[in-house]
Amino acid sequence: MTEPASPNVAVVVPTHNRPELLRIAVDAILAQDYLGRLDVVVVFDGTEPNQTLVHKEDRRSVSVTSNNRTPGLPGGRNTGIDHFPDATYLAFCDDDDIWHPTKVTAQVAQLEHNPDAALSTTGIVIDFEGAESPRSSPKAELTYEGLVLDRTTEAHPSTFMFRRAALVDIGAVDEVIPGGYSEDYDYLLRTACVGRIVCIREPLVTVRWGRTSYFTRRWQVIVEAQRYLMRKHNAFTKSRRAEARIRGQIAFALAAMGARGEAFQEVGVILVRWPFGMRWPIAVLVALKVTKPEQVLSLAHKFGRGI
């Protein structure tokens, strides 16, 4: 009896000026132990596609293209999604992250076992300048209500594997969100409204934090993007705890960019809405120049955490 063919998997890798890290990311994808077909498109944003990455063999291929949509990460992801209309499953991988060899096999098996699931995620290993912090997925399934209260760092975009058919209902990655910041969080929330998000507890992706992070120290973009998310998803303002969490991030970014008065205004709202969070005291310390934002981020990242 003939074994059924393994589902084909497409991978979207947006990139911008990180050729060495990109090569490592692509090599890790090609090295997957998955027995089915695996097709990769590398989407170059603002630079000419590197044709030396092009690769083709029986069950593996790499193609390159340019971002033909809005410049930035969301446009790059959407260009890649459009590239694979007929894939069974579609995954994201950022250009500075590394998939572990069993990732695709494990996620395809999980999605095949859960036909009503729209998305599979995995745990991660956070690599902060050479120090690794494994982070197992804390839950077997993510819900909209839970994601509003907790972004769940482990559900990183480089762990995302979607059922391609579900993307018709989820829609495109938001290209309007300021600077593309938190586009992955917005996409998680929207996915949770369409179908189940199932999680593999095991860390199957190494995620680089620190100096390679595109959004490090882009404080104004972070402020604008978080405020945009609060307007887009009214669930944040319906939950005092969720609103305080987002406002705490805004307060920290405002303090980091020297907007002391605005930072204290955000803290004032937090104290009224939900004063039990951990972010607003840190924002106050940064605003008062007791500590520097870089020191706070460095310490948090060493423990595999973020603000």
FENDA-V901031 format. One line per field, one symbol per residue. phi: phi as a letter, one per 20 degrees, with the letter a starting at -180 (. if undefined). A space follows every 10 residues. Layout:
phi=???
//
This chain:
phi=.ffffffecd cdcfbblcff fgffffffff efefeefcdd cededncfge ffffbbbgdc bcccbdfdcf gpfgffffgf gffcfdffcc cdbffddcff gegfgfffff fffcfeeebd ccfcdeddln edcfcfffce bddfffffeb gmgfeegfef cefgffffef nfffeeggmm fmfffgffff ffedafddce fffccededo feffegmeff ffgfffffff ffdfffeedf ffffffffff ffffffenef fffffffgff ffeaeefeff fffffffemf begfffffff ffdmcce
//
